[in-house]
Amino acid sequence: MSAAPTPRKFRSATNLVHGGTLRSQFGETSEALFLTQGYVYPNMESAEARFKGDDPGFIYSRFSNPTVAMFEKRVAMLEDAESARATATGMAAVTAAILGQLKAGDHVVSPKALFGSCRYIVEELLPRFGVSSTLIDGTDLDQWRAAMRPNTTVTFLESPTNPQLEIIDIAAVADIAHKAGATLVVDNVFATPLLQSPLKLGADCVVYSSTKHMDGQGRALGGVIVASEDFIQTHIHNFLRQTGPAISPFNAWIMLKGLETLPVRLMAQQKSAERIADFLAAQPEVARVLYPTRKDHPQHALAMRQMSGGGSVIAFDVKGGKDAAFRFGNALEIVKISNNLGDAKSLLTHPATTTHQRIGPLARAESGIGDGMLRLSCGLEDVEDLIDDIKAGLKAVG
Ligand SMILES: *Cc1c(COP(=O)(O)O)cnc(C)c1O
């Protein structure tokens, strides 16, 4: 007797096209969209077995659906992880990943530099339910160590951060968290699973807004939580099943198809971002450019250690504050003004007056978000057209 052959292991671009596919009896080429709430059973015994867990089939689309399962499996394969769960939005993923682990009396540590809604959860929502939180400067490892308490159960970070693109040492924070008996959840939206693998760096759980690069064409909202099977079963599965922030199978289908082209899109967008960052850095109207793989990024060495590329987003300061930043944005033709990112369309954001307006001038100053700061999410347009557009913006500044 010969041993069973080990299944062939494919590289990520291949898995992003084929991974997790569940083909129906019709043998469709493209992944099927199962727009169904529930499932029918051939007999009463079969329904009983499904609910007892003896038969692993689908029960109800609040927590199990074939199209959603394909999306989850494909993301899990990309992360080399055991398990993933999709959610209606990125914020639903963040909320479940954090809240699913907590009870009253627990303590959470997180950097101040967080996506606005993530900061609301840690700073305002959790304390209402008896969970205290400490917000720190995430780039300072001593502050992480000092913030740990005996009841610290969860640490949560985002790297690169939005919009300053600060890099936080994921491996070091995972170590500090684990020594204190806490877990580390990483919001990996800016890097995407292709440029950074938080689980391999020691994180316990990774969350995404699939609204961003996974969809990649600005259509649907979605989120996904990636972790070990044990983590998902202990903290996530039941929370999602019973509270119900489920992704629509239609949106999961969009994400699933988006994953097929993710490497091609992201690499093209990153190439444009690298080129535009270098261009901006050489312009007299620009005071500062922040892009992780540029040598002048404050945490360049760390970025090179934990990321395989700088991604599609650039932050930069124009000289002349808000007026200059507004003149720049208003002079653009191709680049659209929007608070979103990761789209095929290039998008420009003025964080001080939009995404980070609510936190106030003091918190903005603390986080290095000046009135002249702009965030550019590079799309798929011809990079020469984008640079011409930026030149027009800079002319309006100067
Ligand atoms: C967009 C975003 C989110 C929230 O995702 P939604 O899909 O809009 O809910 C969370 N974290 C980061 C870093 C994001 O960019």
The ligand as an SDF file (V2000), in Angstrom:
LIG
                    3D

 15 15  0  0  0  0  0  0  0  0999 V2000
  -12.1280   51.4130    6.7040 C   0  0  0  0  0  0  0  0  0  0  0  0
  -11.4270   50.9320    7.8920 C   0  0  0  0  0  0  0  0  0  0  0  0
  -12.1290   50.2800    8.9170 C   0  0  0  0  0  0  0  0  0  0  0  0
  -13.6300   50.1110    8.9050 C   0  0  0  0  0  0  0  0  0  0  0  0
  -14.0960   49.3900    7.8240 O   0  0  0  0  0  0  0  0  0  0  0  0
  -15.6300   49.5090    7.2760 P   0  0  0  0  0  0  0  0  0  0  0  0
  -15.6980   48.4280    6.2620 O   0  0  0  0  0  0  0  0  0  0  0  0
  -15.7750   50.8870    6.7250 O   0  0  0  0  0  0  0  0  0  0  0  0
  -16.5220   49.2850    8.4420 O   0  0  0  0  0  0  0  0  0  0  0  0
  -11.4040   49.8300   10.0000 C   0  0  0  0  0  0  0  0  0  0  0  0
  -10.0700   50.0040   10.0790 N   0  0  0  0  0  0  0  0  0  0  0  0
   -9.3670   50.6210    9.1030 C   0  0  0  0  0  0  0  0  0  0  0  0
   -7.8940   50.7710    9.2470 C   0  0  0  0  0  0  0  0  0  0  0  0
  -10.0140   51.0930    7.9720 C   0  0  0  0  0  0  0  0  0  0  0  0
   -9.3200   51.7300    7.0190 O   0  0  0  0  0  0  0  0  0  0  0  0
  1  2  1  0
  2  3  1  0
  2 14  2  0
  3  4  1  0
  3 10  2  0
  4  5  1  0
  5  6  1  0
  6  7  2  0
  6  8  1  0
  6  9  1  0
 10 11  1  0
 11 12  2  0
 12 13  1  0
 12 14  1  0
 14 15  1  0
M  END
$$$$
